[in-house]
């Protein structure tokens, strides 16, 4: 079972604005990249090709504490903060060494897709068994 994953990255040129500071929208991509790595660590894919369930995002947020600049190395730590029958919430910390850059959260729901509509369903047991809430 996995509860967290730490991803090391470097800021790429196209992620920064003309002043060399990472645009706020990239933090959501960093969090999602770490989420996908967390699922791979659990031996799963969040988007398998022939999936019976999908995992749409129902809430995402970030607070920004310090700028992140072009070519700086940083870490994205994602943790499972809560699991219910149908949802999983992550907490995310973006840091550069001891400097807190941003903190965020992301909530996903397990759903089935029926035509253009989705319906929340329980996580399949084989998926739920691979995750635990971080302590």
Secondary structure, 3 states (H helix, E strand, C coil): CECEEEEEEECCHHHECCCCEECCCHHHHHHHHHHHHHHHHCCCCCCCCCCCCECCEEEEEEEECCCCECCCEEEEEEEEEEECCCEEEEEEEEEECCEEEEEEEEEEECEEEECCEEEECCCCHHHHCCECCCC
